Amino acid sequence: MQILIAGASGFLGGRLVPHLRAAGHQVTQLVRRPARNPGELRWDPAAGLLDAAAVAGSDAVINLAGAGVGDRRWTEQYKRTLLTSRVDTTATLAKAIAAAEPRPRVLLNSSAVGFYGDTGDRAVDEQSPAGDGFLADLCKVWEAATRPAEDAGARVALLRTGFPLAKDGGLLKPLYLQFKLFAGGRMGSGRQYLPWMSLPDWLDAVMFTLEREISGPVNLTGPEPVTNAAFSAALAKVLHRPSLLPVPGIALKVAVGEFGGEALASQRVLPGVLVREGFPFAHRTIEAALQQAVSATT
């Protein structure tokens, strides 16, 4: 396939591009600076500018763009950045797909398990309704921005990603260092569920969704969500470290503000679509996923 990808330089995009190319796909990366080689295409999502004629040469579009949720304290200004960095890119791509002739057949658009809000002990899948809170509201607007592409006849899959595990990025990066330094432990009560996924499974699940006729929301999470306490115990076991220093919930909220409250939310999210479609998980347990993550060389 000829694939156009936004967000190619991020934690996940930087790994997905070589994964796609290794599978034989031709990948063009959207960039906001002047294009430097034939594998790049310039765009300006803040201004809604993307040449529909250039999009017309693609079979599929993958959008992973968006400012990092945990990168900064959630000021009102940064919350606007979190929203616009997702909605502007998605709307620009969806409108360009709709205007392209011939148009790409599929749009895989990033979303997040934050869509479901705090689910407590209740298990949820793609049939479950949206939850409450800033991230849930953000995800609803983010996903709705794909509508022009869907209305034009493109297959749209919404990649509701949990926490892909890699020791040099995402959720695991700071925790890996803390545990290695004998300073790790559960967050808050530890009873909140954490929707993890091994990074190889995440990459393969994106490919799986791309190559099959899957549309609508797709939860990119492992088949067995675990509590934060169980996650911490598994990481301690894999790293041969104790899990002795829990982070009190109030301390997390004081340290990082509103994001701290969201970080303590419980999300018992199940990958219903992947299971139904027969996706072959390589890492079905949190211990297997963590073992893969800490032993990976890249």
Sequence and secondary structure as in RCSB ss.txt:
>XXXX:A:sequence
MQILIAGASGFLGGRLVPHLRAAGHQVTQLVRRPARNPGELRWDPAAGLLDAAAVAGSDAVINLAGAGVGDRRWT
EQYKRTLLTSRVDTTATLAKAIAAAEPRPRVLLNSSAVGFYGDTGDRAVDEQSPAGDGFLADLCKVWEAATRPAE
DAGARVALLRTGFPLAKDGGLLKPLYLQFKLFAGGRMGSGRQYLPWMSLPDWLDAVMFTLEREISGPVNLTGPEP
VTNAAFSAALAKVLHRPSLLPVPGIALKVAVGEFGGEALASQRVLPGVLVREGFPFAHRTIEAALQQAVSATT
>XXXX:A:secstr
 EEEEESTTSTTHHHHHHHHHHTT EEEEEESS   STTEEE BGGGTB  HHHHTT SEEEE     TTSS   
HHHHHHHHHHHHHHHHHHHHHHHH SS  SEEEEEEEGGGG   TT EE TTS    SHHHHHHHHHHHTTHHHH
HTT EEEEEEE EEEBTTBTTHHHHHHHHHTT    BTTS SEE EEEHHHHHHHHHHHHHTT  EEEEE  SS 
EEHHHHHHHHHHHHT      B HHHHHHHHTHHHHHHT   EE  HHHHHTT   S  SHHHHHHHHHH   
